[in-house]
């Protein structure tokens, strides 16, 4: 029966284009929640280098806490699960979607509901924060480009809120 199931996105795939800002759904990707007391243990299991400081990103991985990383990779990526080792590697690919907010006024649109000073949020940074009351993971991937990871169930509301903010720009 599961063969008949089709993936559907929680928000429209069509991008929103406003005054100096665009909001679009990113293509599907693989996501992994990584936990370990020592980054070295995960690096050994996965064969990749992880960022060591909270907020840093490297090679698709974002350090979200002292023992927590989010790894985003191409769809279909599989990882060794580290059985028997002091690590936790969990595939959370279907939990979230990513909204891309980009353009000269992207920070202003996000700033309408996010408490961070996004003008000072450096390129390559990532953090867990909120947009109004919704938890998001925010990544700055370009001077005028942000990627917003949000749980699928909150994505329709968040996309509507971002578009509303963008429409109010003058």
VMD Tcl script that builds the backbone (N, CA, C; Angstrom):
set m [mol new atoms 510]
animate dup $m
set s [atomselect $m all]
$s set {name element resname resid chain x y z} {
  {N N UNK 1 A 0.806 -1.186 0.000}
  {CA C UNK 1 A 0.000 0.000 0.000}
  {C C UNK 1 A 0.858 1.263 0.000}
  {N N UNK 2 A 1.997 1.220 0.667}
  {CA C UNK 2 A 2.836 2.417 0.742}
  {C C UNK 2 A 3.384 2.831 -0.623}
  {N N UNK 3 A 3.403 1.904 -1.578}
  {CA C UNK 3 A 3.885 2.251 -2.912}
  {C C UNK 3 A 2.999 3.309 -3.567}
  {N N UNK 4 A 1.743 3.392 -3.141}
  {CA C UNK 4 A 0.810 4.342 -3.731}
  {C C UNK 4 A 0.930 5.742 -3.126}
  {N N UNK 5 A 1.677 5.868 -2.039}
  {CA C UNK 5 A 1.818 7.162 -1.394}
  {C C UNK 5 A 2.747 8.061 -2.201}
  {N N UNK 6 A 2.393 9.310 -2.322}
  {CA C UNK 6 A 3.214 10.280 -3.039}
  {C C UNK 6 A 3.586 11.407 -2.089}
  {N N UNK 7 A 4.798 11.856 -2.195}
  {CA C UNK 7 A 5.259 12.969 -1.358}
  {C C UNK 7 A 4.547 14.244 -1.801}
  {N N UNK 8 A 4.060 14.983 -0.844}
  {CA C UNK 8 A 3.483 16.286 -1.159}
  {C C UNK 8 A 4.110 17.316 -0.242}
  {N N UNK 9 A 4.378 18.458 -0.792}
  {CA C UNK 9 A 4.991 19.524 -0.010}
  {C C UNK 9 A 3.911 20.265 0.768}
  {N N UNK 10 A 4.231 20.757 1.955}
  {CA C UNK 10 A 3.238 21.445 2.766}
  {C C UNK 10 A 2.939 22.866 2.295}
  {N N UNK 11 A 3.764 23.389 1.404}
  {CA C UNK 11 A 3.556 24.740 0.863}
  {C C UNK 11 A 3.675 24.680 -0.656}
  {N N UNK 12 A 3.145 25.683 -1.298}
  {CA C UNK 12 A 3.221 25.750 -2.761}
  {C C UNK 12 A 4.669 25.809 -3.221}
  {N N UNK 13 A 4.955 25.102 -4.276}
  {CA C UNK 13 A 6.311 25.073 -4.821}
  {C C UNK 13 A 6.639 26.381 -5.543}
  {N N UNK 14 A 5.609 27.076 -6.032}
  {CA C UNK 14 A 5.840 28.329 -6.747}
  {C C UNK 14 A 6.441 29.365 -5.800}
  {N N UNK 15 A 7.439 30.076 -6.289}
  {CA C UNK 15 A 8.116 31.089 -5.479}
  {C C UNK 15 A 7.282 32.367 -5.404}
  {N N UNK 16 A 7.469 33.094 -4.322}
  {CA C UNK 16 A 6.877 34.420 -4.158}
  {C C UNK 16 A 7.943 35.431 -4.547}
  {N N UNK 17 A 7.586 36.403 -5.366}
  {CA C UNK 17 A 8.513 37.469 -5.737}
  {C C UNK 17 A 7.895 38.795 -5.327}
  {N N UNK 18 A 8.574 39.492 -4.439}
  {CA C UNK 18 A 8.088 40.781 -3.962}
  {C C UNK 18 A 9.094 41.873 -4.245}
  {N N UNK 19 A 8.963 42.980 -3.524}
  {CA C UNK 19 A 9.860 44.106 -3.669}
  {C C UNK 19 A 11.210 43.766 -3.049}
  {N N UNK 20 A 12.187 43.486 -3.871}
  {CA C UNK 20 A 13.560 43.186 -3.433}
  {C C UNK 20 A 13.681 41.953 -2.553}
  {N N UNK 21 A 12.734 41.020 -2.676}
  {CA C UNK 21 A 12.830 39.777 -1.914}
  {C C UNK 21 A 12.048 38.672 -2.624}
  {N N UNK 22 A 12.574 37.461 -2.542}
  {CA C UNK 22 A 11.889 36.281 -3.076}
  {C C UNK 22 A 11.860 35.223 -1.987}
  {N N UNK 23 A 10.781 34.452 -1.969}
  {CA C UNK 23 A 10.628 33.382 -0.982}
  {C C UNK 23 A 10.273 32.121 -1.755}
  {N N UNK 24 A 11.068 31.078 -1.583}
  {CA C UNK 24 A 10.864 29.855 -2.351}
  {C C UNK 24 A 11.113 28.629 -1.486}
  {N N UNK 25 A 10.490 27.556 -1.857}
  {CA C UNK 25 A 10.714 26.270 -1.212}
  {C C UNK 25 A 11.978 25.664 -1.801}
  {N N UNK 26 A 12.903 25.267 -0.939}
  {CA C UNK 26 A 14.130 24.619 -1.409}
  {C C UNK 26 A 13.804 23.202 -1.882}
  {N N UNK 27 A 14.610 22.669 -2.771}
  {CA C UNK 27 A 14.385 21.279 -3.189}
  {C C UNK 27 A 14.503 20.344 -1.983}
  {N N UNK 28 A 13.835 19.200 -2.021}
  {CA C UNK 28 A 13.961 18.244 -0.919}
  {C C UNK 28 A 15.429 17.869 -0.688}
  {N N UNK 29 A 15.769 17.619 0.555}
  {CA C UNK 29 A 17.137 17.231 0.897}
  {C C UNK 29 A 17.107 16.249 2.050}
  {N N UNK 30 A 18.220 15.586 2.267}
  {CA C UNK 30 A 18.373 14.701 3.421}
  {C C UNK 30 A 18.828 15.554 4.600}
  {N N UNK 31 A 18.314 15.216 5.781}
  {CA C UNK 31 A 18.696 15.928 7.005}
  {C C UNK 31 A 18.979 14.895 8.086}
  {N N UNK 32 A 20.036 15.142 8.837}
  {CA C UNK 32 A 20.394 14.234 9.917}
  {C C UNK 32 A 20.662 15.030 11.180}
  {N N UNK 33 A 20.071 14.588 12.269}
  {CA C UNK 33 A 20.370 15.145 13.581}
  {C C UNK 33 A 21.533 14.333 14.135}
  {N N UNK 34 A 22.595 15.024 14.477}
  {CA C UNK 34 A 23.807 14.372 14.980}
  {C C UNK 34 A 24.038 14.786 16.424}
  {N N UNK 35 A 24.278 13.816 17.295}
  {CA C UNK 35 A 24.546 14.120 18.706}
  {C C UNK 35 A 25.733 13.292 19.165}
  {N N UNK 36 A 26.625 13.920 19.902}
  {CA C UNK 36 A 27.769 13.234 20.507}
  {C C UNK 36 A 28.445 14.192 21.473}
  {N N UNK 37 A 28.999 13.656 22.533}
  {CA C UNK 37 A 29.739 14.514 23.472}
  {C C UNK 37 A 31.017 15.034 22.834}
  {N N UNK 38 A 31.606 14.239 21.965}
  {CA C UNK 38 A 32.849 14.617 21.295}
  {C C UNK 38 A 32.623 14.613 19.781}
  {N N UNK 39 A 32.864 15.748 19.147}
  {CA C UNK 39 A 32.701 15.842 17.691}
  {C C UNK 39 A 33.572 14.819 16.978}
  {N N UNK 40 A 34.720 14.530 17.540}
  {CA C UNK 40 A 35.656 13.582 16.926}
  {C C UNK 40 A 35.015 12.212 16.707}
  {N N UNK 41 A 34.161 11.788 17.631}
  {CA C UNK 41 A 33.498 10.488 17.479}
  {C C UNK 41 A 32.616 10.480 16.237}
  {N N UNK 42 A 31.862 11.544 16.027}
  {CA C UNK 42 A 31.030 11.643 14.823}
  {C C UNK 42 A 31.883 11.750 13.568}
  {N N UNK 43 A 32.943 12.528 13.643}
  {CA C UNK 43 A 33.822 12.685 12.477}
  {C C UNK 43 A 34.408 11.340 12.057}
  {N N UNK 44 A 34.754 10.515 13.033}
  {CA C UNK 44 A 35.309 9.192 12.742}
  {C C UNK 44 A 34.268 8.309 12.072}
  {N N UNK 45 A 33.065 8.290 12.593}
  {CA C UNK 45 A 31.992 7.463 12.038}
  {C C UNK 45 A 31.604 7.933 10.635}
  {N N UNK 46 A 31.462 9.247 10.459}
  {CA C UNK 46 A 30.946 9.792 9.207}
  {C C UNK 46 A 32.015 10.091 8.165}
  {N N UNK 47 A 33.255 10.236 8.605}
  {CA C UNK 47 A 34.326 10.569 7.673}
  {C C UNK 47 A 34.248 11.993 7.152}
  {N N UNK 48 A 33.673 12.890 7.946}
  {CA C UNK 48 A 33.577 14.295 7.561}
  {C C UNK 48 A 34.073 15.164 8.706}
  {N N UNK 49 A 34.382 16.406 8.392}
  {CA C UNK 49 A 34.789 17.361 9.411}
  {C C UNK 49 A 33.564 18.158 9.844}
  {N N UNK 50 A 33.384 18.315 11.152}
  {CA C UNK 50 A 32.264 19.062 11.702}
  {C C UNK 50 A 32.731 20.392 12.278}
  {N N UNK 51 A 31.890 21.416 12.204}
  {CA C UNK 51 A 32.240 22.686 12.844}
  {C C UNK 51 A 32.276 22.483 14.360}
  {N N UNK 52 A 33.184 23.154 15.034}
  {CA C UNK 52 A 33.363 22.952 16.480}
  {C C UNK 52 A 32.678 24.013 17.326}
  {N N UNK 53 A 32.475 25.205 16.782}
  {CA C UNK 53 A 31.876 26.290 17.563}
  {C C UNK 53 A 30.398 26.426 17.251}
  {N N UNK 54 A 29.610 26.661 18.272}
  {CA C UNK 54 A 28.172 26.835 18.105}
  {C C UNK 54 A 27.916 27.988 17.142}
  {N N UNK 55 A 27.067 27.727 16.148}
  {CA C UNK 55 A 26.725 28.736 15.148}
  {C C UNK 55 A 27.523 28.621 13.867}
  {N N UNK 56 A 28.607 27.859 13.867}
  {CA C UNK 56 A 29.415 27.708 12.658}
  {C C UNK 56 A 28.821 26.639 11.754}
  {N N UNK 57 A 29.094 26.767 10.456}
  {CA C UNK 57 A 28.709 25.761 9.481}
  {C C UNK 57 A 29.939 25.321 8.698}
  {N N UNK 58 A 29.871 24.088 8.228}
  {CA C UNK 58 A 30.973 23.572 7.416}
  {C C UNK 58 A 30.486 22.348 6.652}
  {N N UNK 59 A 30.636 22.369 5.348}
  {CA C UNK 59 A 30.311 21.205 4.525}
  {C C UNK 59 A 28.906 20.663 4.709}
  {N N UNK 60 A 27.929 21.535 4.878}
  {CA C UNK 60 A 26.552 21.091 5.040}
  {C C UNK 60 A 26.145 20.829 6.475}
  {N N UNK 61 A 27.094 20.916 7.405}
  {CA C UNK 61 A 26.795 20.690 8.821}
  {C C UNK 61 A 26.769 22.013 9.568}
  {N N UNK 62 A 25.816 22.144 10.477}
  {CA C UNK 62 A 25.695 23.334 11.318}
  {C C UNK 62 A 25.783 22.896 12.773}
  {N N UNK 63 A 26.629 23.553 13.544}
  {CA C UNK 63 A 26.742 23.271 14.973}
  {C C UNK 63 A 25.669 24.085 15.696}
  {N N UNK 64 A 24.694 23.393 16.289}
  {CA C UNK 64 A 23.570 24.057 16.949}
  {C C UNK 64 A 23.705 24.099 18.463}
  {N N UNK 65 A 24.607 23.332 19.008}
  {CA C UNK 65 A 24.802 23.292 20.460}
  {C C UNK 65 A 26.111 22.602 20.770}
  {N N UNK 66 A 26.465 22.480 22.047}
  {CA C UNK 66 A 27.758 21.902 22.399}
  {C C UNK 66 A 27.903 20.442 21.983}
  {N N UNK 67 A 26.782 19.746 21.786}
  {CA C UNK 67 A 26.835 18.341 21.384}
  {C C UNK 67 A 25.814 18.028 20.289}
  {N N UNK 68 A 25.463 19.049 19.495}
  {CA C UNK 68 A 24.391 18.881 18.509}
  {C C UNK 68 A 24.738 19.544 17.180}
  {N N UNK 69 A 24.505 18.790 16.091}
  {CA C UNK 69 A 24.731 19.283 14.744}
  {C C UNK 69 A 23.547 18.915 13.868}
  {N N UNK 70 A 23.298 19.714 12.854}
  {CA C UNK 70 A 22.345 19.384 11.803}
  {C C UNK 70 A 23.160 19.239 10.527}
  {N N UNK 71 A 23.038 18.091 9.892}
  {CA C UNK 71 A 23.728 17.841 8.625}
  {C C UNK 71 A 22.677 17.811 7.517}
  {N N UNK 72 A 22.844 18.690 6.544}
  {CA C UNK 72 A 21.971 18.721 5.374}
  {C C UNK 72 A 22.787 18.233 4.186}
  {N N UNK 73 A 22.195 17.308 3.413}
  {CA C UNK 73 A 22.922 16.667 2.323}
  {C C UNK 73 A 21.964 16.409 1.168}
  {N N UNK 74 A 22.502 16.052 0.005}
  {CA C UNK 74 A 21.626 15.743 -1.129}
  {C C UNK 74 A 20.639 14.623 -0.788}
  {N N UNK 75 A 19.443 14.726 -1.350}
  {CA C UNK 75 A 18.413 13.722 -1.144}
  {C C UNK 75 A 18.958 12.343 -1.507}
  {N N UNK 76 A 18.672 11.358 -0.698}
  {CA C UNK 76 A 19.151 10.000 -0.945}
  {C C UNK 76 A 20.431 9.658 -0.212}
  {N N UNK 77 A 21.056 10.650 0.424}
  {CA C UNK 77 A 22.278 10.397 1.182}
  {C C UNK 77 A 21.971 9.458 2.349}
  {N N UNK 78 A 22.827 8.487 2.551}
  {CA C UNK 78 A 22.708 7.610 3.706}
  {C C UNK 78 A 23.995 7.708 4.510}
  {N N UNK 79 A 23.872 7.524 5.803}
  {CA C UNK 79 A 25.026 7.607 6.691}
  {C C UNK 79 A 25.140 6.340 7.524}
  {N N UNK 80 A 26.365 6.028 7.925}
  {CA C UNK 80 A 26.564 4.964 8.914}
  {C C UNK 80 A 25.929 5.447 10.210}
  {N N UNK 81 A 25.263 4.575 10.912}
  {CA C UNK 81 A 24.539 4.987 12.115}
  {C C UNK 81 A 25.393 4.906 13.384}
  {N N UNK 82 A 26.604 4.386 13.294}
  {CA C UNK 82 A 27.502 4.378 14.441}
  {C C UNK 82 A 27.089 3.426 15.537}
  {N N UNK 83 A 26.507 2.292 15.174}
  {CA C UNK 83 A 26.041 1.320 16.166}
  {C C UNK 83 A 27.159 0.955 17.137}
  {N N UNK 84 A 26.837 0.999 18.413}
  {CA C UNK 84 A 27.798 0.632 19.447}
  {C C UNK 84 A 28.756 1.732 19.847}
  {N N UNK 85 A 28.697 2.865 19.173}
  {CA C UNK 85 A 29.583 3.981 19.491}
  {C C UNK 85 A 28.810 5.064 20.236}
  {N N UNK 86 A 29.504 5.960 20.934}
  {CA C UNK 86 A 28.817 6.993 21.725}
  {C C UNK 86 A 28.325 8.171 20.877}
  {N N UNK 87 A 27.512 7.845 19.870}
  {CA C UNK 87 A 26.954 8.860 18.977}
  {C C UNK 87 A 25.484 8.541 18.714}
  {N N UNK 88 A 24.735 9.573 18.318}
  {CA C UNK 88 A 23.350 9.380 17.873}
  {C C UNK 88 A 23.217 10.060 16.522}
  {N N UNK 89 A 22.855 9.283 15.523}
  {CA C UNK 89 A 22.674 9.783 14.159}
  {C C UNK 89 A 21.260 9.415 13.740}
  {N N UNK 90 A 20.429 10.428 13.557}
  {CA C UNK 90 A 19.018 10.191 13.274}
  {C C UNK 90 A 18.623 10.880 11.976}
  {N N UNK 91 A 18.031 10.120 11.079}
  {CA C UNK 91 A 17.536 10.678 9.825}
  {C C UNK 91 A 16.243 11.426 10.121}
  {N N UNK 92 A 16.265 12.746 9.935}
  {CA C UNK 92 A 15.087 13.592 10.171}
  {C C UNK 92 A 14.663 14.286 8.874}
  {N N UNK 93 A 14.931 13.643 7.760}
  {CA C UNK 93 A 14.702 14.248 6.446}
  {C C UNK 93 A 13.266 14.702 6.228}
  {N N UNK 94 A 12.304 13.957 6.709}
  {CA C UNK 94 A 10.904 14.286 6.458}
  {C C UNK 94 A 10.315 15.218 7.509}
  {N N UNK 95 A 11.075 15.549 8.530}
  {CA C UNK 95 A 10.552 16.396 9.604}
  {C C UNK 95 A 10.401 17.847 9.171}
  {N N UNK 96 A 11.317 18.332 8.349}
  {CA C UNK 96 A 11.373 19.754 8.031}
  {C C UNK 96 A 11.378 20.004 6.533}
  {N N UNK 97 A 11.111 21.264 6.207}
  {CA C UNK 97 A 11.323 21.773 4.854}
  {C C UNK 97 A 12.165 23.036 5.004}
  {N N UNK 98 A 12.705 23.485 3.896}
  {CA C UNK 98 A 13.534 24.684 3.915}
  {C C UNK 98 A 12.916 25.740 3.007}
  {N N UNK 99 A 12.725 26.930 3.564}
  {CA C UNK 99 A 12.282 28.076 2.787}
  {C C UNK 99 A 13.493 28.979 2.551}
  {N N UNK 100 A 13.694 29.392 1.324}
  {CA C UNK 100 A 14.793 30.288 0.983}
  {C C UNK 100 A 14.228 31.699 0.882}
  {N N UNK 101 A 14.813 32.603 1.643}
  {CA C UNK 101 A 14.422 34.011 1.620}
  {C C UNK 101 A 15.643 34.768 1.114}
  {N N UNK 102 A 15.513 35.387 -0.063}
  {CA C UNK 102 A 16.679 36.076 -0.612}
  {C C UNK 102 A 16.292 37.354 -1.316}
  {N N UNK 103 A 17.269 38.233 -1.370}
  {CA C UNK 103 A 17.077 39.536 -1.995}
  {C C UNK 103 A 17.593 40.628 -1.072}
  {N N UNK 104 A 17.653 41.824 -1.598}
  {CA C UNK 104 A 18.217 42.960 -0.858}
  {C C UNK 104 A 17.514 43.214 0.473}
  {N N UNK 105 A 16.244 42.835 0.572}
  {CA C UNK 105 A 15.494 43.115 1.801}
  {C C UNK 105 A 15.131 41.837 2.566}
  {N N UNK 106 A 15.846 40.762 2.322}
  {CA C UNK 106 A 15.576 39.487 2.988}
  {C C UNK 106 A 15.691 39.605 4.508}
  {N N UNK 107 A 16.738 40.269 4.978}
  {CA C UNK 107 A 16.922 40.425 6.429}
  {C C UNK 107 A 15.768 41.211 7.039}
  {N N UNK 108 A 15.274 42.185 6.317}
  {CA C UNK 108 A 14.159 42.997 6.801}
  {C C UNK 108 A 12.876 42.157 6.916}
  {N N UNK 109 A 12.638 41.307 5.933}
  {CA C UNK 109 A 11.462 40.431 5.968}
  {C C UNK 109 A 11.548 39.480 7.157}
  {N N UNK 110 A 12.687 38.850 7.327}
  {CA C UNK 110 A 12.862 37.930 8.454}
  {C C UNK 110 A 12.831 38.670 9.792}
  {N N UNK 111 A 13.363 39.877 9.808}
  {CA C UNK 111 A 13.396 40.672 11.030}
  {C C UNK 111 A 12.024 41.059 11.547}
  {N N UNK 112 A 10.997 40.943 10.698}
  {CA C UNK 112 A 9.639 41.264 11.127}
  {C C UNK 112 A 9.139 40.308 12.208}
  {N N UNK 113 A 9.719 39.105 12.273}
  {CA C UNK 113 A 9.262 38.146 13.268}
  {C C UNK 113 A 10.359 37.444 14.024}
  {N N UNK 114 A 11.610 37.747 13.694}
  {CA C UNK 114 A 12.756 37.085 14.320}
  {C C UNK 114 A 13.486 38.083 15.227}
  {N N UNK 115 A 13.786 37.703 16.473}
  {CA C UNK 115 A 14.404 38.647 17.411}
  {C C UNK 115 A 15.891 38.924 17.173}
  {N N UNK 116 A 16.518 38.240 16.245}
  {CA C UNK 116 A 17.950 38.438 16.000}
  {C C UNK 116 A 18.203 39.714 15.201}
  {N N UNK 117 A 19.368 40.311 15.404}
  {CA C UNK 117 A 19.813 41.427 14.567}
  {C C UNK 117 A 20.450 40.806 13.325}
  {N N UNK 118 A 19.674 40.647 12.282}
  {CA C UNK 118 A 20.131 39.918 11.109}
  {C C UNK 118 A 21.163 40.681 10.292}
  {N N UNK 119 A 21.269 41.987 10.495}
  {CA C UNK 119 A 22.324 42.749 9.828}
  {C C UNK 119 A 23.691 42.357 10.390}
  {N N UNK 120 A 23.717 41.841 11.597}
  {CA C UNK 120 A 24.974 41.428 12.238}
  {C C UNK 120 A 25.150 39.907 12.228}
  {N N UNK 121 A 24.216 39.198 11.635}
  {CA C UNK 121 A 24.255 37.732 11.544}
  {C C UNK 121 A 25.167 37.375 10.378}
  {N N UNK 122 A 26.348 36.899 10.683}
  {CA C UNK 122 A 27.409 36.724 9.688}
  {C C UNK 122 A 27.104 35.624 8.670}
  {N N UNK 123 A 27.662 35.798 7.489}
  {CA C UNK 123 A 27.598 34.796 6.437}
  {C C UNK 123 A 28.192 33.489 6.966}
  {N N UNK 124 A 27.502 32.383 6.723}
  {CA C UNK 124 A 27.981 31.080 7.185}
  {C C UNK 124 A 27.515 30.717 8.585}
  {N N UNK 125 A 26.730 31.561 9.217}
  {CA C UNK 125 A 26.239 31.288 10.574}
  {C C UNK 125 A 24.933 30.505 10.513}
  {N N UNK 126 A 24.646 29.796 11.599}
  {CA C UNK 126 A 23.398 29.048 11.756}
  {C C UNK 126 A 23.001 29.091 13.216}
  {N N UNK 127 A 21.699 29.154 13.462}
  {CA C UNK 127 A 21.232 29.146 14.842}
  {C C UNK 127 A 19.783 28.677 14.903}
  {N N UNK 128 A 19.452 28.142 16.043}
  {CA C UNK 128 A 18.049 27.839 16.322}
  {C C UNK 128 A 17.456 29.107 16.921}
  {N N UNK 129 A 16.316 29.553 16.410}
  {CA C UNK 129 A 15.664 30.767 16.884}
  {C C UNK 129 A 14.167 30.631 16.648}
  {N N UNK 130 A 13.454 31.738 16.651}
  {CA C UNK 130 A 12.015 31.713 16.374}
  {C C UNK 130 A 11.664 32.782 15.348}
  {N N UNK 131 A 10.592 32.543 14.638}
  {CA C UNK 131 A 9.930 33.574 13.851}
  {C C UNK 131 A 8.554 33.669 14.479}
  {N N UNK 132 A 8.297 34.806 15.125}
  {CA C UNK 132 A 7.132 34.976 15.986}
  {C C UNK 132 A 7.142 33.830 16.990}
  {N N UNK 133 A 6.252 32.875 16.921}
  {CA C UNK 133 A 6.249 31.801 17.926}
  {C C UNK 133 A 6.705 30.454 17.380}
  {N N UNK 134 A 7.148 30.419 16.133}
  {CA C UNK 134 A 7.528 29.162 15.494}
  {C C UNK 134 A 9.036 28.964 15.567}
  {N N UNK 135 A 9.452 27.801 16.060}
  {CA C UNK 135 A 10.879 27.485 16.108}
  {C C UNK 135 A 11.395 27.239 14.697}
  {N N UNK 136 A 12.542 27.842 14.389}
  {CA C UNK 136 A 13.188 27.667 13.091}
  {C C UNK 136 A 14.679 27.468 13.313}
  {N N UNK 137 A 15.336 26.953 12.299}
  {CA C UNK 137 A 16.796 26.982 12.246}
  {C C UNK 137 A 17.116 27.906 11.077}
  {N N UNK 138 A 17.849 28.959 11.377}
  {CA C UNK 138 A 18.167 29.986 10.390}
  {C C UNK 138 A 19.625 29.880 9.986}
  {N N UNK 139 A 19.869 29.830 8.688}
  {CA C UNK 139 A 21.221 29.778 8.145}
  {C C UNK 139 A 21.400 30.945 7.184}
  {N N UNK 140 A 22.524 31.632 7.299}
  {CA C UNK 140 A 22.831 32.692 6.322}
  {C C UNK 140 A 23.796 32.090 5.318}
  {N N UNK 141 A 23.315 31.908 4.091}
  {CA C UNK 141 A 24.117 31.240 3.075}
  {C C UNK 141 A 24.619 32.182 1.988}
  {N N UNK 142 A 24.286 33.460 2.108}
  {CA C UNK 142 A 24.754 34.475 1.168}
  {C C UNK 142 A 24.547 35.839 1.787}
  {N N UNK 143 A 25.140 36.855 1.183}
  {CA C UNK 143 A 24.979 38.207 1.722}
  {C C UNK 143 A 23.513 38.593 1.844}
  {N N UNK 144 A 22.714 38.172 0.871}
  {CA C UNK 144 A 21.291 38.512 0.874}
  {C C UNK 144 A 20.443 37.244 0.748}
  {N N UNK 145 A 20.919 36.158 1.353}
  {CA C UNK 145 A 20.221 34.863 1.249}
  {C C UNK 145 A 20.221 34.156 2.604}
  {N N UNK 146 A 19.027 33.778 3.027}
  {CA C UNK 146 A 18.845 33.029 4.260}
  {C C UNK 146 A 18.080 31.755 3.932}
  {N N UNK 147 A 18.409 30.678 4.622}
  {CA C UNK 147 A 17.666 29.433 4.502}
  {C C UNK 147 A 17.028 29.166 5.857}
  {N N UNK 148 A 15.728 28.899 5.838}
  {CA C UNK 148 A 14.944 28.754 7.054}
  {C C UNK 148 A 14.412 27.328 7.124}
  {N N UNK 149 A 14.950 26.553 8.038}
  {CA C UNK 149 A 14.464 25.195 8.276}
  {C C UNK 149 A 13.302 25.287 9.249}
  {N N UNK 150 A 12.174 24.689 8.889}
  {CA C UNK 150 A 10.981 24.737 9.731}
  {C C UNK 150 A 10.282 23.379 9.652}
  {N N UNK 151 A 9.681 22.982 10.756}
  {CA C UNK 151 A 8.940 21.724 10.746}
  {C C UNK 151 A 7.811 21.811 9.736}
  {N N UNK 152 A 7.563 20.708 9.060}
  {CA C UNK 152 A 6.562 20.659 7.987}
  {C C UNK 152 A 5.204 21.198 8.431}
  {N N UNK 153 A 4.798 20.884 9.655}
  {CA C UNK 153 A 3.470 21.292 10.107}
  {C C UNK 153 A 3.349 22.807 10.260}
  {N N UNK 154 A 4.464 23.512 10.462}
  {CA C UNK 154 A 4.439 24.963 10.612}
  {C C UNK 154 A 4.747 25.694 9.302}
  {N N UNK 155 A 5.172 24.970 8.282}
  {CA C UNK 155 A 5.612 25.592 7.031}
  {C C UNK 155 A 4.536 26.435 6.338}
  {N N UNK 156 A 3.288 25.977 6.240}
  {CA C UNK 156 A 2.295 26.833 5.567}
  {C C UNK 156 A 2.113 28.174 6.272}
  {N N UNK 157 A 2.031 28.144 7.595}
  {CA C UNK 157 A 1.875 29.392 8.347}
  {C C UNK 157 A 3.096 30.287 8.160}
  {N N UNK 158 A 4.299 29.707 8.269}
  {CA C UNK 158 A 5.514 30.510 8.151}
  {C C UNK 158 A 5.634 31.137 6.765}
  {N N UNK 159 A 5.343 30.384 5.726}
  {CA C UNK 159 A 5.446 30.941 4.370}
  {C C UNK 159 A 4.450 32.092 4.210}
  {N N UNK 160 A 3.252 31.925 4.726}
  {CA C UNK 160 A 2.257 32.999 4.670}
  {C C UNK 160 A 2.734 34.229 5.444}
  {N N UNK 161 A 3.293 34.016 6.626}
  {CA C UNK 161 A 3.784 35.133 7.443}
  {C C UNK 161 A 4.936 35.861 6.756}
  {N N UNK 162 A 5.860 35.123 6.139}
  {CA C UNK 162 A 6.976 35.747 5.428}
  {C C UNK 162 A 6.478 36.537 4.213}
  {N N UNK 163 A 5.545 35.955 3.478}
  {CA C UNK 163 A 4.995 36.661 2.318}
  {C C UNK 163 A 4.245 37.921 2.750}
  {N N UNK 164 A 3.524 37.846 3.853}
  {CA C UNK 164 A 2.824 39.020 4.370}
  {C C UNK 164 A 3.822 40.113 4.734}
  {N N UNK 165 A 4.899 39.725 5.389}
  {CA C UNK 165 A 5.953 40.687 5.739}
  {C C UNK 165 A 6.542 41.314 4.481}
  {N N UNK 166 A 6.789 40.498 3.464}
  {CA C UNK 166 A 7.375 40.990 2.214}
  {C C UNK 166 A 6.420 41.957 1.492}
  {N N UNK 167 A 5.136 41.676 1.541}
  {CA C UNK 167 A 4.152 42.548 0.887}
  {C C UNK 167 A 4.055 43.921 1.566}
  {N N UNK 168 A 4.406 43.983 2.828}
  {CA C UNK 168 A 4.304 45.233 3.576}
  {C C UNK 168 A 5.516 46.138 3.420}
  {N N UNK 169 A 6.536 45.670 2.719}
  {CA C UNK 169 A 7.721 46.506 2.482}
  {C C UNK 169 A 7.353 47.709 1.630}
  {N N UNK 170 A 7.939 48.828 1.951}
  {CA C UNK 170 A 7.696 50.040 1.156}
  {C C UNK 170 A 9.003 50.577 0.654}
}
mol reanalyze $m
mol bondsrecalc $m
mol representation Tube
mol addrep $m
